[in-house]
Amino acid sequence: MNEENTVEQAFYQDCAKLLGTEHDYQPYPYRRRNRWNNRVPGNGRFPGFGLIRLFGDRVHIQLRSPVRVNLWCSRDDALEYLKALCSVKAQATTPA
């Protein structure tokens, strides 16, 4: 596994930890993507939550619960957003 895959795997694991779920990372089997070899579902699927996809430094977040669609320019900003979102969701479900 190369360094880029290690960074991606760590990012997806951090997202899974924040969402309280698991992520099964699968390294991309080809040297580069094209329209013919990009048919496998790939990484970024979080069961019960939605998609978080990494495109270089940009992060696309598309969640079903709560419904949110965002594009972030850095991984750190995306993780901060998920932390804030999860803390708001936890406060909403905590009985007063």
C-alpha positions as CSV (number, residue, x, y, z in Angstrom):
1,M,0.0,0.0,0.0
2,N,1.5,3.4,-1.0
3,E,1.5,6.6,1.1
4,E,-1.6,8.0,-0.7
5,N,-3.7,5.0,0.2
6,T,-2.5,5.2,3.8
7,V,-3.6,8.8,4.1
8,E,-7.0,8.0,2.5
9,Q,-7.5,5.0,4.8
10,A,-6.7,7.1,7.9
11,F,-9.1,9.9,6.7
12,Y,-11.9,7.4,6.2
13,Q,-11.3,5.7,9.5
14,D,-11.4,9.2,11.2
15,C,-14.8,9.8,9.5
16,A,-16.1,6.4,10.6
17,K,-15.1,7.1,14.2
18,L,-16.9,10.4,14.2
19,L,-20.0,8.9,12.7
20,G,-19.9,5.9,15.1
21,T,-19.8,3.3,12.3
22,E,-17.2,1.2,10.4
23,H,-15.5,1.7,7.0
24,D,-14.1,-1.1,4.9
25,Y,-11.2,0.5,3.0
26,Q,-10.3,-1.1,-0.3
27,P,-7.2,0.2,-2.1
28,Y,-7.7,1.2,-5.7
29,P,-6.4,-1.8,-7.8
30,Y,-5.3,0.2,-10.9
31,R,-2.6,2.8,-11.6
32,R,-5.1,5.5,-12.6
33,R,-8.8,5.7,-13.0
34,N,-10.6,5.9,-16.3
35,R,-14.2,5.4,-17.5
36,W,-13.6,1.6,-18.0
37,N,-11.9,0.6,-14.8
38,N,-13.9,2.7,-12.4
39,R,-16.9,0.4,-12.1
40,V,-16.4,-0.9,-8.5
41,P,-18.3,1.0,-5.8
42,G,-15.1,2.1,-4.1
43,N,-14.5,3.8,-0.8
44,G,-16.5,6.5,1.1
45,R,-19.6,4.5,1.8
46,F,-20.8,4.7,5.4
47,P,-23.8,2.4,6.0
48,G,-26.8,4.3,7.4
49,F,-25.2,7.7,6.8
50,G,-24.3,8.2,3.2
51,L,-21.1,9.0,1.2
52,I,-17.9,10.9,2.0
53,R,-15.6,10.9,-1.0
54,L,-12.1,12.1,-1.2
55,F,-10.9,13.7,-4.4
56,G,-7.3,14.8,-3.8
57,D,-7.5,17.5,-1.1
58,R,-11.2,18.1,-1.8
59,V,-13.9,16.2,0.2
60,H,-17.5,15.7,-0.9
61,I,-19.9,14.9,1.9
62,Q,-23.4,13.6,1.1
63,L,-25.2,12.4,4.2
64,R,-28.7,10.9,4.5
65,S,-29.0,11.2,8.2
66,P,-29.0,14.2,8.7
67,V,-29.5,15.3,5.1
68,R,-26.5,17.3,4.2
69,V,-24.5,17.9,0.9
70,N,-21.2,19.8,1.1
71,L,-17.9,20.2,-0.7
72,W,-14.9,21.0,1.4
73,C,-11.4,22.2,0.2
74,S,-9.4,20.4,2.9
75,R,-9.7,17.2,4.9
76,D,-9.2,19.1,8.2
77,D,-12.2,21.4,7.4
78,A,-14.3,18.4,6.5
79,L,-13.4,16.6,9.8
80,E,-14.2,19.7,11.8
81,Y,-17.6,19.9,10.1
82,L,-18.3,16.3,10.9
83,K,-17.3,16.8,14.5
84,A,-19.6,19.8,14.8
85,L,-22.5,17.9,13.0
86,C,-22.1,14.9,15.3
87,S,-22.0,17.0,18.4
88,V,-25.2,18.8,17.4
89,K,-26.9,15.5,16.6
90,A,-25.8,14.0,20.0
91,Q,-27.2,17.1,21.8
92,A,-30.5,16.7,19.9
93,T,-30.9,13.1,20.9
94,T,-29.9,13.6,24.6
95,P,-33.0,13.8,26.9
96,A,-33.2,17.1,28.8
